[in-house]
Amino acid sequence: MSHCEENNINAKMVPRTEEEIERIIKRLKRIEGQVRGVQKMVEDNRYCIDILVQISAINAALKKVGLNLLERHANHCVSKAICEGNGEESIRELMDVIKQFSK
């Protein structure tokens, strides 16, 4: 069966597997904990540089989640759209989100 046939479902997206969802949620919860940690650092009047280092780590973690989602989207949803003849619209949408993501 070709990749086009595998993804032939009637939806714009290819649904994430339970494993993919769990992995993303786990990462987001870890980031949420980091944000709470930064809030506590501010409340405790911690040194600015220490707080900034943690904010940088949070930004890097969010960017990694975003890049993983972008890669998955390209490999599944965009690929599906191309196979179904809707590739131009899907690629335009992907490029728009990449531009927004890279600001």
SEMARNU-456233 format. One record per residue (C-alpha): residue number from 1; x, y, z. Coordinates in nm, 3 decimals, m for minus. Example, Ala and Ser with C-alpha at 12.3 -4.5 7.8 and 13.67 -1.06 7.14 Angstrom:
BEGIN
NODE num      xx      yy      zz
NODE   1   1.230  m0.450   0.780
NODE   2   1.367  m0.106   0.714
***
This chain:
BEGIN
NODE num      xx      yy      zz
NODE   1   0.000   0.000   0.000
NODE   2   0.143   0.342  m0.091
NODE   3   0.179   0.629   0.152
NODE   4  m0.107   0.804  m0.027
NODE   5  m0.339   0.509   0.025
NODE   6  m0.239   0.470   0.393
NODE   7  m0.348   0.824   0.474
NODE   8  m0.668   0.822   0.271
NODE   9  m0.916   0.938   0.534
NODE  10  m1.174   1.211   0.486
NODE  11  m1.026   1.486   0.702
NODE  12  m0.781   1.771   0.664
NODE  13  m0.552   1.626   0.930
NODE  14  m0.409   1.288   1.008
NODE  15  m0.507   1.221   1.373
NODE  16  m0.224   1.179   1.624
NODE  17  m0.177   0.841   1.784
NODE  18  m0.236   0.801   2.158
NODE  19   0.142   0.766   2.199
NODE  20   0.203   1.094   2.014
NODE  21  m0.057   1.272   2.227
NODE  22   0.089   1.135   2.549
NODE  23   0.442   1.238   2.448
NODE  24   0.333   1.595   2.363
NODE  25   0.127   1.630   2.681
NODE  26   0.419   1.502   2.891
NODE  27   0.649   1.765   2.739
NODE  28   0.393   2.044   2.784
NODE  29   0.338   1.949   3.148
NODE  30   0.715   1.959   3.203
NODE  31   0.720   2.309   3.049
NODE  32   0.425   2.409   3.266
NODE  33   0.627   2.302   3.571
NODE  34   0.921   2.510   3.452
NODE  35   0.693   2.816   3.418
NODE  36   0.563   2.762   3.772
NODE  37   0.925   2.739   3.884
NODE  38   1.002   3.076   3.725
NODE  39   0.697   3.228   3.894
NODE  40   0.831   3.101   4.228
NODE  41   1.175   3.243   4.147
NODE  42   1.018   3.586   4.090
NODE  43   0.814   3.558   4.411
NODE  44   1.134   3.465   4.598
NODE  45   1.310   3.767   4.445
NODE  46   1.579   3.551   4.284
NODE  47   1.868   3.689   4.080
NODE  48   1.759   3.815   3.736
NODE  49   2.017   3.610   3.546
NODE  50   1.895   3.288   3.708
NODE  51   1.539   3.369   3.603
NODE  52   1.647   3.461   3.250
NODE  53   1.835   3.132   3.212
NODE  54   1.518   2.944   3.307
NODE  55   1.310   3.151   3.063
NODE  56   1.560   3.065   2.790
NODE  57   1.523   2.695   2.874
NODE  58   1.144   2.726   2.856
NODE  59   1.165   2.897   2.517
NODE  60   1.395   2.622   2.388
NODE  61   1.160   2.351   2.516
NODE  62   0.856   2.514   2.352
NODE  63   1.046   2.556   2.028
NODE  64   1.137   2.186   2.033
NODE  65   0.771   2.087   2.081
NODE  66   0.675   2.319   1.797
NODE  67   0.942   2.183   1.563
NODE  68   0.832   1.827   1.639
NODE  69   0.472   1.921   1.556
NODE  70   0.584   2.095   1.235
NODE  71   0.778   1.787   1.129
NODE  72   0.485   1.557   1.204
NODE  73   0.247   1.788   1.018
NODE  74   0.471   1.790   0.710
NODE  75   0.520   1.413   0.713
NODE  76   0.154   1.326   0.767
NODE  77  m0.097   1.603   0.702
NODE  78   0.086   1.780   0.419
NODE  79   0.182   1.449   0.261
NODE  80  m0.183   1.340   0.276
NODE  81  m0.296   1.666   0.116
NODE  82  m0.044   1.626  m0.167
NODE  83  m0.165   1.272  m0.232
NODE  84  m0.523   1.397  m0.243
NODE  85  m0.440   1.682  m0.480
NODE  86  m0.465   1.957  m0.218
NODE  87  m0.092   2.003  m0.175
NODE  88  m0.069   2.365  m0.286
NODE  89  m0.309   2.487  m0.016
NODE  90  m0.148   2.268   0.250
NODE  91   0.205   2.382   0.164
NODE  92   0.094   2.747   0.173
NODE  93  m0.061   2.688   0.515
NODE  94   0.258   2.516   0.635
NODE  95   0.476   2.801   0.512
NODE  96   0.253   3.056   0.685
NODE  97   0.287   2.875   1.017
NODE  98   0.663   2.834   0.970
NODE  99   0.692   3.210   0.916
NODE 100   0.485   3.275   1.228
NODE 101   0.682   3.016   1.427
NODE 102   1.019   3.161   1.328
NODE 103   0.948   3.517   1.446
***
